[in-house]
Amino acid sequence: MAEKIKPERMRPEDYAEGGSPMSRGATYVRKEIVSKGVGFGSALAIAISFTTHKSILWAIIHGFFSWFYVIYYALTR
C-alpha cells in the first residue's frame, strides 16, 4: 500500500507539475484568522458605543480605537 503524505507537511511548491493534491488523496489547509475587514475588537467597540451613546459618529470613532475603548468602558463601568 502506498504511504500517504501528512497534510500539515505539504506545501503548494511540493506538488508535481500538472499533479493536484486531490489526485494523491492529500489536502492542503491554510490557516488565516483576519486579513481584511473589521476585527472583533472594532465590532465590540462599535456595539458598546452605539448601545451606550445612540450615535453613529461616536460608534465610528470608538470603532477606530477598538480595544482601547473596550478596556476603558470595562474599567469605568
Secondary structure, DSSP 8 states (H G I E B T S, - for coil): ------GGG--GGGS-TT--GGGGT-------S-SSS--HHHHHHHHHHHHHH--HHHHHHHHHHTHHHHHHHHHH-
